[in-house]
């Protein structure tokens, strides 16, 4: 009887430890390291009448498609610091 109680206690501890490892692995793989990122403010120096027509992002950059007040263009921002890293415009 004592051996059965010991086996149940040990298996319970193993289940709890396994669950903790599973949760820790999921949090790490989902980018939970370091807490939430600080918000980044960015100012686009675009002329009046410019409107945003599309936005696309990946882990490091944000691409903003712009129209109006000149040729259509795309501005790429670095999400870590909010700086413009590239500009591309279409000739009219």
VOMIDO-319069 format. One record per atom (N, C-alpha, C): atom name; residue number from 1; x, y, z; residue in one letter. Coordinates in pm, whole numbers, plus 32768, in hexadecimal, padded with zeros to 4 digits. Example, Ala and Ser with C-alpha at 12.3 -4.5 7.8 and 13.67 -1.06 7.14 Angstrom:
REM residues 2
<node 'N' 1 <8527 7DC7 830C> 'A'>
<node 'CA' 1 <84CE 7E3E 830C> 'A'>
<node 'C' 1 <8528 7EB6 830C> 'A'>
<node 'N' 2 <8505 7F1F 82C4> 'S'>
<node 'CA' 2 <8557 7F96 82CA> 'S'>
<node 'C' 2 <850A 8003 8313> 'S'>
REM end
This chain:
REM residues 92
<node 'N' 1 <8051 7F8A 8000> 'X'>
<node 'CA' 1 <8000 8000 8000> 'X'>
<node 'C' 1 <8057 807E 8000> 'X'>
<node 'N' 2 <80C4 807D 804D> 'X'>
<node 'CA' 2 <811C 80F0 8055> 'X'>
<node 'C' 2 <8160 8109 7FCE> 'X'>
<node 'N' 3 <8181 809A 7F87> 'X'>
<node 'CA' 3 <81C0 80A8 7F05> 'X'>
<node 'C' 3 <8160 80E8 7EA1> 'X'>
<node 'N' 4 <80E0 80C7 7EA8> 'X'>
<node 'CA' 4 <807C 8101 7E4F> 'X'>
<node 'C' 4 <806D 8197 7E69> 'X'>
<node 'N' 5 <8068 81BE 7EE9> 'X'>
<node 'CA' 5 <805F 824B 7F0C> 'X'>
<node 'C' 5 <80D8 8299 7ED9> 'X'>
<node 'N' 6 <814E 8260 7EE8> 'X'>
<node 'CA' 6 <81C8 82A0 7EBA> 'X'>
<node 'C' 6 <81C6 82AF 7E22> 'X'>
<node 'N' 7 <8199 8248 7DDC> 'X'>
<node 'CA' 7 <8192 824F 7D49> 'X'>
<node 'C' 7 <8130 82BB 7D1C> 'X'>
<node 'N' 8 <80BD 82C7 7D5D> 'X'>
<node 'CA' 8 <805A 832D 7D3A> 'X'>
<node 'C' 8 <8092 83B9 7D52> 'X'>
<node 'N' 9 <80D7 83CD 7DC2> 'X'>
<node 'CA' 9 <8111 8450 7DE1> 'X'>
<node 'C' 9 <817D 8474 7D7B> 'X'>
<node 'N' 10 <81D3 8415 7D5C> 'X'>
<node 'CA' 10 <823F 842E 7CFB> 'X'>
<node 'C' 10 <8206 844C 7C70> 'X'>
<node 'N' 11 <81A2 8402 7C46> 'X'>
<node 'CA' 11 <8165 841B 7BC3> 'X'>
<node 'C' 11 <811E 84A3 7BBF> 'X'>
<node 'N' 12 <80E0 84C9 7C2D> 'X'>
<node 'CA' 12 <80A0 854D 7C34> 'X'>
<node 'C' 12 <8106 85BD 7C26> 'X'>
<node 'N' 13 <8176 85AF 7C6A> 'X'>
<node 'CA' 13 <81E2 8611 7C5F> 'X'>
<node 'C' 13 <8217 8617 7BD0> 'X'>
<node 'N' 14 <8226 85A5 7B8F> 'X'>
<node 'CA' 14 <8256 85A0 7B05> 'X'>
<node 'C' 14 <81F3 85E4 7AA5> 'X'>
<node 'N' 15 <8172 85D3 7ABC> 'X'>
<node 'CA' 15 <810D 8613 7A67> 'X'>
<node 'C' 15 <8113 86AC 7A77> 'X'>
<node 'N' 16 <811D 86DB 7AF2> 'X'>
<node 'CA' 16 <8124 876C 7B0B> 'X'>
<node 'C' 16 <81A4 87A5 7ACE> 'X'>
<node 'N' 17 <8215 8762 7ADE> 'X'>
<node 'CA' 17 <8294 8792 7AA6> 'X'>
<node 'C' 17 <828E 8793 7A0D> 'X'>
<node 'N' 18 <8255 872B 79D2> 'X'>
<node 'CA' 18 <8248 8726 7941> 'X'>
<node 'C' 18 <81F0 8796 790B> 'X'>
<node 'N' 19 <8185 87B3 7951> 'X'>
<node 'CA' 19 <812C 8820 7929> 'X'>
<node 'C' 19 <8174 88A6 7930> 'X'>
<node 'N' 20 <81C4 88BA 799A> 'X'>
<node 'CA' 20 <8210 8936 79A8> 'X'>
<node 'C' 20 <8275 8947 7937> 'X'>
<node 'N' 21 <82B9 88DB 7911> 'X'>
<node 'CA' 21 <8317 88DF 78A1> 'X'>
<node 'C' 21 <82CE 88FF 781F> 'X'>
<node 'N' 22 <825B 88C4 780A> 'X'>
<node 'CA' 22 <820B 88DD 7791> 'X'>
<node 'C' 22 <81E2 896F 7788> 'X'>
<node 'N' 23 <81AF 89A6 77F4> 'X'>
<node 'CA' 23 <8185 8A33 77F4> 'X'>
<node 'C' 23 <81FE 8A8F 77DF> 'X'>
<node 'N' 24 <826C 8A73 7820> 'X'>
<node 'CA' 24 <82E4 8AC3 780E> 'X'>
<node 'C' 24 <8317 8AC1 777E> 'X'>
<node 'N' 25 <8315 8A4E 773F> 'X'>
<node 'CA' 25 <833F 8A41 76B4> 'X'>
<node 'C' 25 <82E3 8A8F 7657> 'X'>
<node 'N' 26 <8260 8A85 766C> 'X'>
<node 'CA' 26 <8201 8ACE 7618> 'X'>
<node 'C' 26 <8213 8B65 7625> 'X'>
<node 'N' 27 <8226 8B96 769E> 'X'>
<node 'CA' 27 <8239 8C26 76B3> 'X'>
<node 'C' 27 <82B9 8C55 766E> 'X'>
<node 'N' 28 <8324 8C0A 767A> 'X'>
<node 'CA' 28 <83A2 8C2E 763C> 'X'>
<node 'C' 28 <8397 8C2F 75A4> 'X'>
<node 'N' 29 <835A 8BCB 756A> 'X'>
<node 'CA' 29 <834F 8BC3 74D8> 'X'>
<node 'C' 29 <82EE 8C28 749E> 'X'>
<node 'N' 30 <8291 8C58 74ED> 'X'>
<node 'CA' 30 <8232 8CBC 74BC> 'X'>
<node 'C' 30 <8268 8D4A 74D0> 'X'>
<node 'N' 31 <82E3 8D59 74F8> 'X'>
<node 'CA' 31 <831F 8DDC 7505> 'X'>
<node 'C' 31 <8306 8E1C 758B> 'X'>
<node 'N' 32 <82ED 8DCF 75F1> 'X'>
<node 'CA' 32 <82D1 8E06 7674> 'X'>
<node 'C' 32 <834D 8E30 76C0> 'X'>
<node 'N' 33 <83C2 8E24 7686> 'X'>
<node 'CA' 33 <843D 8E49 76CB> 'X'>
<node 'C' 33 <8445 8EE0 76D7> 'X'>
<node 'N' 34 <845D 8F13 774C> 'X'>
<node 'CA' 34 <8474 8FA1 775F> 'X'>
<node 'C' 34 <83F7 8FF5 776D> 'X'>
<node 'N' 35 <8383 8FBB 776E> 'X'>
<node 'CA' 35 <8309 9008 7780> 'X'>
<node 'C' 35 <82E1 9050 7701> 'X'>
<node 'N' 36 <827B 90A1 7709> 'X'>
<node 'CA' 36 <824B 90E6 7691> 'X'>
<node 'C' 36 <82AE 9151 7664> 'X'>
<node 'N' 37 <82B1 9166 75E1> 'X'>
<node 'CA' 37 <830A 91CB 75A9> 'X'>
<node 'C' 37 <82D5 9256 75C7> 'X'>
<node 'N' 38 <8330 92B3 75D7> 'X'>
<node 'CA' 38 <8308 933D 75EF> 'X'>
<node 'C' 38 <82CF 9377 756D> 'X'>
<node 'N' 39 <8267 93C7 7576> 'X'>
<node 'CA' 39 <822F 9402 74FD> 'X'>
<node 'C' 39 <8292 9462 74BC> 'X'>
<node 'N' 40 <8292 9463 7437> 'X'>
<node 'CA' 40 <82EC 94B8 73EB> 'X'>
<node 'C' 40 <8299 9520 73A1> 'X'>
<node 'N' 41 <82BE 959D 73AE> 'X'>
<node 'CA' 41 <8279 9609 7366> 'X'>
<node 'C' 41 <82CA 962C 72EA> 'X'>
<node 'N' 42 <8286 963B 7279> 'X'>
<node 'CA' 42 <82C9 965F 71FD> 'X'>
<node 'C' 42 <827B 96D0 71BC> 'X'>
<node 'N' 43 <82C3 972F 7184> 'X'>
<node 'CA' 43 <8285 979D 713C> 'X'>
<node 'C' 43 <82B4 9796 70AC> 'X'>
<node 'N' 44 <8255 978E 7050> 'X'>
<node 'CA' 44 <8276 978E 6FC3> 'X'>
<node 'C' 44 <8273 981E 6F92> 'X'>
<node 'N' 45 <82E0 984C 6F58> 'X'>
<node 'CA' 45 <82E7 98D4 6F24> 'X'>
<node 'C' 45 <82B1 98D3 6E95> 'X'>
<node 'N' 46 <822D 98D5 6E89> 'X'>
<node 'CA' 46 <81EB 98CF 6E07> 'X'>
<node 'C' 46 <8199 994E 6DF2> 'X'>
<node 'N' 47 <8187 9978 6D76> 'X'>
<node 'CA' 47 <813A 99F2 6D5D> 'X'>
<node 'C' 47 <80A6 99E2 6D7D> 'X'>
<node 'N' 48 <8063 9A53 6D91> 'X'>
<node 'CA' 48 <7FD2 9A52 6DAB> 'X'>
<node 'C' 48 <7F8A 9A12 6D36> 'X'>
<node 'N' 49 <7F21 99CA 6D53> 'X'>
<node 'CA' 49 <7ED4 9986 6CEC> 'X'>
<node 'C' 49 <7EFF 98F6 6CD6> 'X'>
<node 'N' 50 <7F66 98CA 6D1C> 'X'>
<node 'CA' 50 <7F94 9840 6D12> 'X'>
<node 'C' 50 <7F38 97E7 6D64> 'X'>
<node 'N' 51 <7F15 9773 6D2D> 'X'>
<node 'CA' 51 <7EC2 9715 6D78> 'X'>
<node 'C' 51 <7F03 968A 6D75> 'X'>
<node 'N' 52 <7EEE 9641 6DDF> 'X'>
<node 'CA' 52 <7F22 95B9 6DEA> 'X'>
<node 'C' 52 <7EC2 955B 6DA4> 'X'>
<node 'N' 53 <7EF5 950C 6D46> 'X'>
<node 'CA' 53 <7E9F 94AF 6CFC> 'X'>
<node 'C' 53 <7EB8 941E 6D21> 'X'>
<node 'N' 54 <7F21 9403 6D6B> 'X'>
<node 'CA' 54 <7F3C 9379 6D94> 'X'>
<node 'C' 54 <7FAE 9373 6DF7> 'X'>
<node 'N' 55 <7FAD 930A 6E46> 'X'>
<node 'CA' 55 <8015 92F4 6EAB> 'X'>
<node 'C' 55 <8036 9260 6EAD> 'X'>
<node 'N' 56 <80B6 9240 6EB5> 'X'>
<node 'CA' 56 <80E2 91B5 6EC0> 'X'>
<node 'C' 56 <8156 91B1 6F22> 'X'>
<node 'N' 57 <815C 9148 6F74> 'X'>
<node 'CA' 57 <81C5 9141 6FDA> 'X'>
<node 'C' 57 <81FE 90B5 6FE4> 'X'>
<node 'N' 58 <827B 90AF 700F> 'X'>
<node 'CA' 58 <82B8 9030 7038> 'X'>
<node 'C' 58 <82F5 9049 70C2> 'X'>
<node 'N' 59 <834C 8FF4 70F0> 'X'>
<node 'CA' 59 <8381 8FFF 7178> 'X'>
<node 'C' 59 <83D5 907C 718D> 'X'>
<node 'N' 60 <8413 90B2 7124> 'X'>
<node 'CA' 60 <8470 9122 7135> 'X'>
<node 'C' 60 <8446 91A2 70EF> 'X'>
<node 'N' 61 <83F3 9199 7086> 'X'>
<node 'CA' 61 <83D5 920F 7035> 'X'>
<node 'C' 61 <833F 9220 701D> 'X'>
<node 'N' 62 <8319 929C 7002> 'X'>
<node 'CA' 62 <8290 92C0 6FDF> 'X'>
<node 'C' 62 <8296 930B 6F5A> 'X'>
<node 'N' 63 <824F 92DA 6EF5> 'X'>
<node 'CA' 63 <8249 931C 6E73> 'X'>
<node 'C' 63 <81C3 9364 6E69> 'X'>
<node 'N' 64 <81C9 93E5 6E47> 'X'>
<node 'CA' 64 <8151 9438 6E3E> 'X'>
<node 'C' 64 <8146 9468 6DAD> 'X'>
<node 'N' 65 <80D6 9447 6D6C> 'X'>
<node 'CA' 65 <80BC 9472 6CE4> 'X'>
<node 'C' 65 <8071 94F7 6CE8> 'X'>
<node 'N' 66 <80A4 955C 6C9E> 'X'>
<node 'CA' 66 <806C 95E3 6CA2> 'X'>
<node 'C' 66 <8043 9611 6C16> 'X'>
<node 'N' 67 <7FD9 9660 6C10> 'X'>
<node 'CA' 67 <7FAA 969B 6B93> 'X'>
<node 'C' 67 <7F87 972C 6BAB> 'X'>
<node 'N' 68 <7F88 977B 6B40> 'X'>
<node 'CA' 68 <7F61 9808 6B47> 'X'>
<node 'C' 68 <7FD7 9862 6B63> 'X'>
<node 'N' 69 <7FC9 98E1 6B3A> 'X'>
<node 'CA' 69 <8031 9946 6B4F> 'X'>
<node 'C' 69 <80B5 991B 6B12> 'X'>
<node 'N' 70 <80B1 98E5 6A9A> 'X'>
<node 'CA' 70 <812A 98B8 6A56> 'X'>
<node 'C' 70 <8117 982A 6A25> 'X'>
<node 'N' 71 <8184 97ED 69F9> 'X'>
<node 'CA' 71 <8179 9763 69C7> 'X'>
<node 'C' 71 <8157 9700 6A36> 'X'>
<node 'N' 72 <811C 968F 6A10> 'X'>
<node 'CA' 72 <8103 9625 6A72> 'X'>
<node 'C' 72 <8189 95F4 6AA7> 'X'>
<node 'N' 73 <818C 95D1 6B26> 'X'>
<node 'CA' 73 <820A 95AB 6B62> 'X'>
<node 'C' 73 <81F6 954A 6BD6> 'X'>
<node 'N' 74 <8264 950A 6BFD> 'X'>
<node 'CA' 74 <8267 94AE 6C6F> 'X'>
<node 'C' 74 <82D7 94DA 6CCB> 'X'>
<node 'N' 75 <82B9 94E5 6D4C> 'X'>
<node 'CA' 75 <831C 9509 6DB1> 'X'>
<node 'C' 75 <832A 9492 6E0F> 'X'>
<node 'N' 76 <83A6 9469 6E29> 'X'>
<node 'CA' 76 <83C2 93F8 6E81> 'X'>
<node 'C' 76 <83FC 942D 6F04> 'X'>
<node 'N' 77 <83BD 9408 6F73> 'X'>
<node 'CA' 77 <83E9 9435 6FF8> 'X'>
<node 'C' 77 <8424 93C0 7046> 'X'>
<node 'N' 78 <848A 93DD 7097> 'X'>
<node 'CA' 78 <84C3 937C 70F3> 'X'>
<node 'C' 78 <846D 937E 7172> 'X'>
<node 'N' 79 <8434 930C 7198> 'X'>
<node 'CA' 79 <83DB 9307 720C> 'X'>
<node 'C' 79 <8423 9316 7292> 'X'>
<node 'N' 80 <84A4 9303 7295> 'X'>
<node 'CA' 80 <84ED 9310 7313> 'X'>
<node 'C' 80 <8500 93A1 733D> 'X'>
<node 'N' 81 <8514 93FA 72DA> 'X'>
<node 'CA' 81 <852F 9485 72FE> 'X'>
<node 'C' 81 <84D6 94EA 72B7> 'X'>
<node 'N' 82 <8481 94BF 725A> 'X'>
<node 'CA' 82 <8424 9518 7216> 'X'>
<node 'C' 82 <8461 9569 71A5> 'X'>
<node 'N' 83 <84DC 954C 717F> 'X'>
<node 'CA' 83 <851F 9598 7115> 'X'>
<node 'C' 83 <84FC 9561 708B> 'X'>
<node 'N' 84 <84FB 95BC 702A> 'X'>
<node 'CA' 84 <84E6 9594 6F9E> 'X'>
<node 'C' 84 <8567 9556 6F6B> 'X'>
<node 'N' 85 <855E 94D8 6F38> 'X'>
<node 'CA' 85 <85D6 9494 6F05> 'X'>
<node 'C' 85 <85D8 9490 6E6D> 'X'>
<node 'N' 86 <8565 94A5 6E2D> 'X'>
<node 'CA' 86 <8564 94A2 6D9A> 'X'>
<node 'C' 86 <84E9 94ED 6D66> 'X'>
<node 'N' 87 <84F8 9525 6CF0> 'X'>
<node 'CA' 87 <848A 9566 6CA9> 'X'>
<node 'C' 87 <8490 9539 6C19> 'X'>
<node 'N' 88 <841C 951B 6BE1> 'X'>
<node 'CA' 88 <8413 94F8 6B53> 'X'>
<node 'C' 88 <839C 9542 6B19> 'X'>
<node 'N' 89 <83AF 9583 6AA5> 'X'>
<node 'CA' 89 <8340 95CA 6A68> 'X'>
<node 'C' 89 <8334 95A4 69D6> 'X'>
<node 'N' 90 <82BA 95AD 69A4> 'X'>
<node 'CA' 90 <829C 958E 691A> 'X'>
<node 'C' 90 <829A 9610 68CA> 'X'>
<node 'N' 91 <82DD 9613 6859> 'X'>
<node 'CA' 91 <82DC 968A 6806> 'X'>
<node 'C' 91 <8254 9697 67C3> 'X'>
<node 'N' 92 <8225 9712 67B5> 'X'>
<node 'CA' 92 <81A3 9729 6775> 'X'>
<node 'C' 92 <81B3 9739 66E3> 'X'>
REM end
